[in-house]
Structures are given as structure tokens and as C-alpha cells.
Amino acid sequence: MMGRVPIGELAVVDEAKIDEMVLALLYLTTHQQHGQLRAWKGHDWAVLARLHAQGMILDPKSKAKSVALTDEGARRSRELFRRHFDDDEQ
């Protein structure tokens, strides 16, 4: 279930915003492998599971150190990265 949840010492965080930031950050490590756009999956497992449920990435549960992005996930990842981190977009 997505929403606002308590995390550690933080009062409340918005999981949708966390998911958006992680999807944006996945763009930093994207690379082509066997015709798939992949990204290193060194992020929180719960976030990766939510991104999988949203159809942004393929199932992250594997021995691979990277995860494949879906076409929609790749498009959104690039869009979000540009929105949040590209100086030209500011």
C-alpha cells in the first residue's frame, strides 16, 4: 500500500515521492545489455518492489546486479531525471 508512512526518526514520508526519486536515480546507471535498458539496483528493496508493481521495472528478484526497465519505466526515468537534476530544465 502506497501513501504516507512513518520511517525511522522521520515523521512521515510520501512513498510516491520516494519512488519517483529512485526511478529518476536509476537513470544515472542505465546501460544497454542484450537489447534491454538496465540499471544497477542498489536501492531499497521495498521501493524496487513498488516500481515493479507499477510496471516501471521487471522483477528485481534475481542474482543480477541490475534490473531491466520497461519501455515506460525507461521513458519516465529519463523524464524524471531531467526534471529533477538537469540544470537546463531549472
N, C-alpha and C positions, 0 to 999 in steps of 0.2 A: 504494500500500500504506500503510495507516494503522498507527500504532504509535508507538513511542518513537524519535525520531531526533535526532541531533546538529544543533544550529543555532548557527552562528557561535561566539561565545565561551561560550554556554551549554553545559553538559554534555549534557543530554538534555531534550527537551520531549515531552509527550504530545499528539499531533496531535488526538486525540478531545477533549481539554480545550480546545485552541485552537479547534477547530470549534464547540464549544459556546459559547464566549465570543463568537466572531464572530456566530453566529446570534442570541445574546442582544443584541448591539450593533446588529444590523440593525434591531431593533425601534425603536431611537431615531429612525430616519429613515423609518419606514414612512409611506406615503401612498397614497390610493386614486387610481388613474388608469385610466380606461376599464374600470372594473369589476374591476380587479386590484389587489391589495395589493402595492406595490412599495417597495423600499428603495434608498438610494444604495449603490453598490457600490465604495466607496473602501477596500476591504480587499485583503489578499494574494490574488493570482490563484489560487494553489495551494489555498488554503482555499475560495475560491468554487467551484473545480472539484470539490473533495470534497463540498461541500454540494449541488452539482448532482447528483453521482453518488449521493448519499444520498436524493435526491428532495425536498430541502428548498427548493430554488430552481429556477427554469427556467434554461436555458443562459445563463450570464453573458457569453458571447462575442457582443457586439453593440456598435454605436456608442452605444447608450443609456447614460446615466449612472446608470441604476438597473436593478435586477433584480427580476423578479416572484417572489414567494414562492408556493409551492404551499399548498394548504389546510393540510396537515400542517406545512409549514415555518412558516406564519403562527402556527399554534397553539403549536408548540414555541418559536418566537422569543419570543412573549409570555410563555409559561410560564417560560422560562429567564431572561428579563429580570426578571420579578417575583422569581424565586428568588434571583438574584444581586444585584439593585440596589434592590428595593423595601424601604424601611425597615419597612413594616408586616409584611413576611414574615420579618424577622430575629427 
